[in-house]
Amino acid sequence: MSGDGAGDPERDGSVADSTGGTYTLLVEFAASAEIGVGALGERRFGAGRYAYTGSALGAGGYSRVDRHRRTARGEHGVRHWHVDHLLGHPDARIDRVVRSVGADVECAVAERLPPGPVDGFGASDCDCASHLAAAEAGRTLDEFGARVRDAHEAAVGSAGSVGPGGEAPGDDDATAERAARVDVVDGE
């Protein structure tokens, strides 16, 4: 490795990582809008800040997040997940992504965040009320981002460094550190 930061997601903007784990997209929504959200129907989203929590545990790892970024930029028109409908709106912008690398803590993170405007959003495969949170009135994007990061760190801590398959990482400290790493990358 050259040591120049190439391939480092915190420096080059890519969030693709074959390890996968849990992620939260911090989304800034510039104007209120009615948006069709698949089977959930038409829903109203007020202007504000949202946090969508999902998982990227498959073979592609965090490439799912890069797909979400392309959707938000208008470069990908397929609407597969609930969040695609929100991100596909021209007033939506991903500000940053908080990741729990190597940890399957999607529901634990979502449950630690404030309620969102749409019940069932992103939660069709679990018992959570929603995986979309809304920032409290008056909270800045940085304050909301800090709350999201705290939720990730608390979820990873309470999960005891659980890997993407729910397995304990073993006795190797490097493996445990990978399973418990929380980071923040740019959204654009």
C-alpha positions in Angstrom: 0.0 0.0 0.0 1.3 3.4 -0.9 0.2 5.2 2.2 -1.4 8.0 0.2 -5.0 7.2 1.3 -6.0 5.8 -2.0 -8.9 3.3 -1.4 -9.5 4.8 2.0 -13.3 5.5 2.1 -12.8 8.5 4.4 -10.5 10.2 1.9 -11.7 9.2 -1.6 -15.5 9.3 -0.9 -16.2 5.7 -1.8 -18.0 3.8 0.8 -17.7 0.4 -0.9 -16.2 -2.1 1.5 -16.6 -5.9 1.0 -16.8 -6.4 4.8 -20.3 -4.9 4.9 -22.3 -4.2 8.1 -24.8 -1.6 9.1 -25.2 1.9 7.7 -27.2 5.1 8.3 -27.7 7.6 5.6 -28.1 11.2 6.9 -30.4 12.8 4.4 -31.2 16.5 4.0 -34.5 17.1 2.4 -34.9 20.7 1.1 -38.6 21.0 0.6 -41.8 19.2 1.7 -43.2 16.7 -0.8 -45.7 13.9 -1.2 -43.7 10.8 -2.4 -45.0 7.4 -3.4 -43.1 4.8 -1.3 -43.9 1.5 -2.9 -46.5 -0.6 -1.0 -46.6 2.1 1.7 -48.4 4.4 -0.7 -48.2 8.2 -0.9 -46.5 9.7 2.1 -45.7 13.3 3.1 -42.1 14.2 3.9 -41.5 17.6 5.5 -38.4 19.6 4.8 -35.8 18.6 7.3 -33.2 16.0 8.2 -33.7 12.3 8.1 -31.6 9.2 9.0 -32.3 5.9 7.2 -30.7 2.8 8.7 -30.1 -0.3 6.6 -27.8 -3.3 6.3 -25.2 -4.2 3.7 -24.4 -7.7 4.7 -24.3 -9.5 1.4 -21.3 -10.2 -0.9 -21.2 -6.6 -2.2 -20.8 -5.1 1.3 -21.2 -1.4 1.3 -21.6 -1.2 -2.5 -25.3 -0.9 -1.7 -24.5 2.6 -0.2 -22.8 3.6 -3.4 -26.0 2.6 -5.2 -28.1 4.8 -2.8 -25.7 7.7 -3.6 -26.2 7.2 -7.3 -30.0 7.2 -6.8 -29.7 10.5 -4.8 -27.7 12.1 -7.6 -30.3 11.0 -10.2 -27.9 8.5 -11.9 -29.9 5.4 -10.9 -33.7 5.2 -11.6 -34.6 1.8 -10.2 -36.7 2.0 -7.0 -36.1 -1.3 -5.1 -36.1 -0.3 -1.5 -38.3 2.2 0.4 -35.3 4.6 0.8 -34.9 4.7 -3.0 -38.2 6.6 -3.3 -37.0 9.2 -0.9 -33.5 9.5 -2.4 -34.9 9.7 -5.9 -36.7 13.0 -5.1 -34.7 16.0 -6.5 -34.8 17.7 -3.0 -33.0 14.8 -1.3 -29.3 14.9 -0.6 -27.2 12.4 1.3 -24.9 14.4 3.6 -23.0 11.6 5.2 -23.0 7.9 6.0 -22.4 6.5 9.5 -21.2 2.8 9.3 -20.8 0.0 11.8 -18.3 -2.0 9.8 -18.7 -5.8 10.3 -21.6 -5.5 12.7 -25.2 -6.5 12.1 -26.9 -3.9 14.4 -29.5 -2.4 12.0 -32.5 -2.8 14.3 -30.5 -1.8 17.4 -29.4 1.5 15.7 -32.9 2.3 14.3 -34.5 1.7 17.8 -32.0 4.3 19.3 -33.1 7.1 17.0 -36.1 9.4 17.1 -39.3 8.2 15.4 -39.7 9.0 11.7 -42.7 10.2 9.6 -43.6 6.8 8.0 -44.4 3.7 10.0 -42.9 0.6 8.4 -40.3 2.5 6.3 -37.4 0.2 5.6 -38.7 -2.3 8.2 -40.7 -4.8 6.1 -38.4 -7.7 7.1 -38.3 -7.0 10.9 -40.6 -5.9 13.8 -39.2 -2.3 14.1 -41.7 0.6 13.8 -39.5 2.2 11.1 -35.9 2.5 10.0 -36.4 6.1 9.0 -35.8 8.7 11.8 -36.4 12.4 11.7 -34.3 15.0 13.4 -36.0 16.9 16.2 -37.0 20.5 15.4 -34.1 22.8 15.7 -31.4 20.1 15.6 -28.6 20.9 13.2 -27.3 18.3 10.8 -24.1 18.0 12.8 -26.0 17.5 16.0 -28.2 14.8 14.4 -25.1 13.2 12.9 -23.6 13.0 16.3 -26.7 11.4 17.7 -26.7 8.8 14.8 -23.0 8.0 15.5 -23.8 7.6 19.2 -26.6 5.2 18.3 -24.1 3.1 16.2 -21.5 3.1 19.0 -24.1 2.1 21.6 -25.6 -0.6 19.4 -22.1 -2.1 18.6 -21.1 -1.9 22.2 -24.3 -3.7 23.4 -23.9 -6.3 20.7 -20.5 -7.2 22.0 -18.7 -7.0 18.6 -21.1 -9.2 16.6 -20.1 -10.0 13.1 -22.4 -9.7 10.0 -23.6 -13.3 10.4 -24.3 -12.8 14.1 -21.1 -14.7 15.1 -18.6 -13.5 17.8 -15.4 -12.4 16.1 -13.1 -14.7 18.2 -10.2 -13.9 20.4 -8.1 -12.0 17.8 -8.1 -8.3 18.8 -7.8 -7.2 15.2 -10.9 -9.2 14.3 -12.8 -7.7 17.2 -11.7 -4.2 16.2 -12.9 -4.7 12.6 -16.3 -6.0 13.8 -16.8 -3.0 16.1 -15.5 -0.1 14.0 -17.8 2.8 13.6 -16.9 5.5 11.0 -18.4 8.4 9.1 -17.9 9.0 5.4 -19.1 11.8 3.1 -22.5 11.3 1.4 -21.9 12.9 -2.0 
